[in-house]
Amino acid sequence: MDTGTGSPYGAAMVDAPAERTGPSLETQVRFWGEWNLAHHAFSDRSPLQLRQLRWVRRAADRLTASMDEDRPLRILDFGCGTGWLGASLTDLGEVTGIDLAPAAVEHAKQEFPRVRFVAGDVANAPLVGPFDLVISSEVIAHVADQAGYIRRVAELLRPGGVFLLMSQNGFVWRRWSQLKPTSEGMLRNWPRLGDLRSMLAASGFSDLRVRSLQPAGDRGILRVLNGRIIRGGCKRAGLERPWRAVLERMLMGRDLAIEARRR
Ligand SMILES: C[S@@+](CC[C@H](N)C(=O)[O-])C[C@H]1O[C@@H](n2cnc3c(N)ncnc32)[C@H](O)[C@@H]1O
């Protein structure tokens, strides 16, 4: 079945529990440098990326509208890869991107000169807050200390600041034939929604809005929902957008997407 969601994870993710002892940081740096250049160093955006761009933009516009003062936002793209997502917000303020892989950061600097990019580990890179908005796409599953990553975001945000957290949806990925055995260098542990909620609450986040982005998957229930009869029928009837919206709300999209406010 064609899910229409071409995946950059094809050769890189594995449906197995995360190892307790993962790859060394050096191996991860090499892996992510190659991964980013192979998958995201081009300007054609995938359907998921287009969906992420729309979701992030809507939330960023809501934040701007809710602010008392009229000033540029301070925005951080946490685990920015080649920088494409943060770079879409430069009209709203000053954007900083940080990523573990210097190769991705070098590429990002060339492509998006209006963004300030830093190579480093989200756990301890020297970043000067406070930020109004932190965005992070598909990073938390790849860091060893997920609660520490969320705590760091909380430290970097001002009170009232917003965190837009996107993370691979394990429910969908476990039901998707695009998932293939992994290569060395990727630490991977998809967090469950309940765990994300607990970690966010423990770090002082509230007012959570949860949804998912971009329906995908072709096994079990997803074979039915994304298959010829339901999806195909909706498409033929001109109802693909409502079909997508319902599945995203049912958390059947390939990314979980959480908007959270720092108290
Ligand atoms: C799946 S990619 C997503 C990249 C980018 N956010 C995007 O959506 O295209 C995961 C990214 O997390 C970065 N990453 C993983 N561990 C990190 C860490 N400890 N500190 C900073 N970045 C990290 C990787 O280098 C990689 O670019």
The ligand as a Gaussian input file, in Angstrom:
#p B3LYP/6-31G(d) Opt

LIG

0 1
 C       15.553000      12.340000      13.436000
 S       16.711000      13.634000      13.396000
 C       15.660000      15.073000      13.361000
 C       16.386000      16.290000      12.887000
 C       15.528000      17.523000      12.733000
 N       14.962000      17.956000      13.988000
 C       14.459000      17.284000      11.721000
 O       13.277000      17.190000      12.084000
 O       14.818000      17.165000      10.544000
 C       17.298000      13.646000      15.067000
 C       18.287000      14.760000      15.304000
 O       18.597000      14.821000      16.695000
 C       19.948000      15.151000      16.812000
 N       20.431000      14.714000      18.116000
 C       20.435000      13.451000      18.613000
 N       20.973000      13.442000      19.848000
 C       21.298000      14.731000      20.127000
 C       21.903000      15.376000      21.246000
 N       22.252000      14.687000      22.331000
 N       22.105000      16.703000      21.185000
 C       21.761000      17.413000      20.068000
 N       21.167000      16.863000      18.990000
 C       20.941000      15.539000      19.020000
 C       20.609000      14.416000      15.672000
 O       21.887000      14.913000      15.347000
 C       19.594000      14.578000      14.557000
 O       19.859000      15.690000      13.751000

